């Protein structure tokens, strides 16, 4: 049961009820109709990134879907919140796994939270690949070092931030990496060919 595809999405929701604000964020992200199971942070070897639109075409309402999700919420007026998922993919992506990271914070912009999540994922991958680095140096310097090593081919992030609703309603943000299993693809092909 190793995912062969992944797509990234994000959303924000506002409501007087905490749970409903989360539901609204899921709707904004396009993943509310699914039974979401959160998993830890491994980016599978050979997993191909696809667009959110293509990914949503492969899954069905009610289906159990695995994802790496970061979420944050506040009911404090004007409080800045963020949720981010970082991703680091190795150069040997067909054989070697990568990392996803979840980061949620208060008072950070999209850019700052996103860079932090990306840094987390890249640092976990770098330590697995035996790349020596100083964790106290700036992310820009480490990013250059990782890429120059030839062992990490790409780092990225998806981040959602929002400012807490001025009237004190709950504001929820989320970011997610949603996995597509090969069985989903087979099921879609079978159903697309008119077979049951």
Secondary structure, 3 states (H helix, E strand, C coil): CCEEEEEEEEEEEEECCHHHHHHHHHHHHCCCCCEEEECCCEECCCCEECCHHHHHHCCCCCCEEEEEEEEEEECCCCCEEEEEEEEEEECCCCCCCEEEEEEEEECCCHHHHHHHHHHHHHHHHHHHHCCCCCCCCCHHHHHHHHHHCCCEEEEEEEEEEEECCCCCCEEEEEEEEEEEEHHHHHHHHHHHCCCC
